[in-house]
């Protein structure tokens, strides 16, 4: 498999908004579709990009490194 551009867009939106719900609204996709895209990207890269918390999504150290190249 290869990294999908949509999944990178999903990643960047979650970084911007800090929440899957707000990112999905902004991108006009469903929350499950966005979550699956993030999971697919994490699987393809081989490391978690976010820590899931009760208040939202927080970048992991690997997520920060990936963000630099994704932008």
N, C-alpha and C positions, 0 to 999 in steps of 0.2 A: 504494500500500500504506500501511497504518497500523501503528504500533508495537503489538505484541501484549503484553498483560499478562503472559503466560507468559514471554516473553523478558525482561521487566523482572525477574521473579522469578528467572530463571536468572542474570541479571547480578548481582543482589544476593547470591545464594548464592555465586557465584564470588568476589565481593568478600569475603564473610565467611570463606570457607574457603581462598581463594588457589589452589585447584586445581579443575579440571573434574571429576576423579574423585570427590573428596569432596563437591562440590556436587551431582553427579548422585546419589550415594548418599543424601544428605540429602533430596533432592526426589523420590527414587524414580523417576527417569527414566534412560534410557540416556545414556552419555557422548556418543555421536554426536548424539542428539537435542538435548542441552544445547549442544554445540558449534555445531550448526546454528542454534539459537536465538540464540546470541551473535553469530554471523556475520550472521544476518538483521537483528538489531538494529543492528549496526555499519553494515550496508549502508543501512538505512533512515535512520539518523542522518547518515551521510556521513563518519564518522571512526572510527578504531580506538579501542576502549575499553580494550584490554589490550595489553601487550607479552607475548608468549609466551616464557617462558624455560625452561631445563631444570629449574628448581625450582618452576615454577608460573606463575601469571598475575599480572602487576603492572599496576596502573592507569596509563594514560597521563594527561597533564595534562587532556586532553578528557574522559577517563573520570572523573577527580576532579570536574570541573564537572558532568557528567551525574549522578554519584552524589548530589550535593546535591539535584537536582530529583527524582530517582527515589525517594528516601526520603520 
